[in-house]
Amino acid sequence: MSSAQKKAIRSSFPPYPWMWLGVSALVILLDWQTKQIASEALVLYASHEVFSWLNMTLAHNYGAAFSFLSDAGGWQRWFFTVLASAVSLVLLVWLLRLPRHEWRTGLALGLIIGGAIGNLMDRIQLGYVVDYVDVHFGSWHYPAFNVADSAITVGVVLLLLDGLLQTIRQKDTHQ
């Protein structure tokens, strides 16, 4: 591919980084809306079966992923608030400095930032994160999660895949 073709492709990418911050805003809005619906419609820790492998179960997570440090006595609320704020700021700076053609990384960062801020809002307002999606297989239950958690997970997977693709491309160009 010629440099002129590459330049034409790069210039066709969406406005940068505002589109990916729009993704963050969409994740925050969807997360907030679904948490509101779950909090109003569900009873805390009472499961409502949707499919044989999926329940809607309102849960309050005072810790981090997989309820890590959930029973630590309260200090973890502020620790995770500071941590999520710092990580979000670092990712935002990364996003703002990202070259325009790196759209996969931009999308991943937008998802992660939106998810981090969605859960951060809960932690600041409520002291815990609202979770409600309960996936299970038989008697085994995956920890309850929400839209923000899903966005973070998808964003991290996209970052890993993008890194893998870049590594493969670099190896191909050096051969």
C-alpha positions in Angstrom: 0.0 0.0 0.0 1.4 3.4 -1.0 1.9 6.2 1.5 -0.8 8.2 -0.3 -3.3 5.4 0.2 -2.3 5.1 3.9 -2.7 8.8 4.3 -6.1 8.7 2.7 -7.2 5.9 5.0 -5.9 7.8 8.1 -7.8 11.0 7.1 -11.0 9.0 6.8 -10.9 8.0 10.5 -13.4 9.7 12.7 -12.7 12.9 14.7 -10.2 12.0 17.3 -10.4 11.6 20.3 -13.9 12.9 20.7 -15.5 9.9 19.2 -13.9 7.6 21.7 -14.9 9.9 24.6 -18.4 9.7 23.2 -18.1 5.9 23.6 -17.1 6.5 27.2 -20.1 8.8 27.7 -22.4 6.1 26.2 -21.0 3.4 28.5 -21.5 5.7 31.5 -25.1 6.5 30.5 -26.0 2.9 29.8 -24.3 1.8 33.0 -26.1 4.4 35.1 -29.5 3.6 33.5 -29.3 -0.1 33.9 -28.1 0.2 37.5 -31.1 2.5 38.2 -33.5 0.0 36.6 -31.9 -2.9 38.5 -32.0 -1.0 41.8 -35.7 -0.2 41.4 -36.9 -3.5 40.0 -34.8 -6.1 42.0 -34.6 -7.0 45.6 -31.1 -7.1 47.1 -29.6 -10.6 46.7 -32.9 -12.1 45.4 -32.3 -13.9 42.1 -34.7 -13.7 39.2 -34.1 -16.3 36.5 -33.9 -15.0 32.9 -32.4 -18.2 31.3 -31.2 -21.5 32.9 -27.7 -20.0 33.0 -28.5 -16.3 33.7 -30.2 -14.5 36.6 -30.7 -10.9 37.5 -29.5 -10.5 41.1 -29.0 -7.1 42.6 -25.8 -7.1 44.6 -23.7 -4.3 46.3 -20.0 -4.8 45.8 -18.0 -2.9 48.4 -14.7 -4.2 47.0 -13.2 -4.5 43.6 -13.3 -7.2 40.9 -14.6 -10.5 42.3 -15.5 -8.7 45.5 -11.8 -8.3 46.3 -11.4 -6.5 49.7 -15.2 -6.2 50.0 -15.0 -6.9 53.8 -12.0 -4.7 54.5 -13.8 -2.4 56.8 -14.5 0.7 54.6 -11.0 2.1 53.8 -11.2 0.2 50.4 -13.9 2.6 49.2 -11.5 5.5 49.2 -8.6 3.4 48.0 -10.5 2.2 44.9 -11.9 5.7 44.4 -8.4 7.1 44.2 -7.1 4.2 42.1 -10.0 4.4 39.6 -9.5 8.2 39.3 -5.8 7.9 38.7 -6.2 5.1 36.1 -9.0 7.0 34.3 -6.8 10.1 34.2 -3.8 8.1 32.8 -6.0 6.4 30.2 -7.5 9.8 29.2 -4.0 11.3 28.7 -3.1 8.2 26.6 -6.3 8.6 24.5 -5.6 12.3 23.9 -2.1 11.6 22.7 -3.0 8.6 20.6 -2.3 8.9 16.9 -5.5 9.2 14.9 -5.1 6.0 12.9 -5.0 3.8 16.1 -8.7 3.5 16.2 -8.8 0.0 17.9 -6.8 1.4 20.8 -9.0 4.4 21.0 -12.1 2.3 21.1 -10.6 0.1 23.8 -9.6 3.1 25.9 -13.0 4.7 25.5 -14.7 1.5 26.8 -12.3 1.2 29.7 -12.6 4.8 30.7 -16.4 4.7 30.5 -16.5 1.6 32.6 -14.1 2.9 35.2 -16.0 6.1 35.6 -19.4 4.3 35.7 -18.2 2.2 38.7 -16.4 5.2 40.2 -19.6 7.2 40.3 -21.3 4.4 42.3 -18.4 4.2 44.7 -18.4 7.9 45.3 -22.2 8.2 45.6 -23.1 5.0 47.3 -20.0 3.6 48.8 -20.4 0.4 46.7 -20.8 -0.7 43.1 -24.2 -1.9 42.0 -24.0 -5.3 40.2 -26.9 -7.3 38.8 -25.9 -9.7 36.1 -25.5 -13.2 37.5 -24.1 -15.9 35.1 -24.0 -19.4 36.4 -23.5 -23.0 35.4 -25.2 -25.4 37.7 -24.3 -24.4 41.2 -21.2 -22.4 40.1 -21.8 -18.6 39.9 -19.6 -16.1 38.3 -19.4 -12.9 40.4 -22.2 -10.5 39.6 -21.3 -7.7 37.2 -22.7 -4.7 35.3 -22.4 -2.8 32.1 -19.3 -0.9 33.3 -17.6 -4.2 34.2 -18.4 -5.6 30.8 -17.1 -2.5 29.0 -13.8 -2.7 31.0 -13.5 -6.4 30.1 -14.2 -5.8 26.4 -11.8 -2.9 26.3 -9.0 -4.8 27.9 -9.5 -7.7 25.5 -9.4 -5.3 22.6 -6.2 -3.8 23.9 -4.6 -7.2 24.2 -5.8 -8.3 20.7 -4.5 -5.0 19.2 -1.1 -5.5 20.9 -1.0 -9.0 19.5 -1.9 -7.8 16.0 0.7 -5.1 16.1 3.4 -7.6 17.2 2.4 -9.9 14.3 2.5 -7.0 11.8 6.0 -6.0 13.1 7.3 -9.5 12.7 5.9 -9.7 9.2 7.6 -6.4 8.2 10.9 -7.5 9.5 11.0 -10.7 7.6 
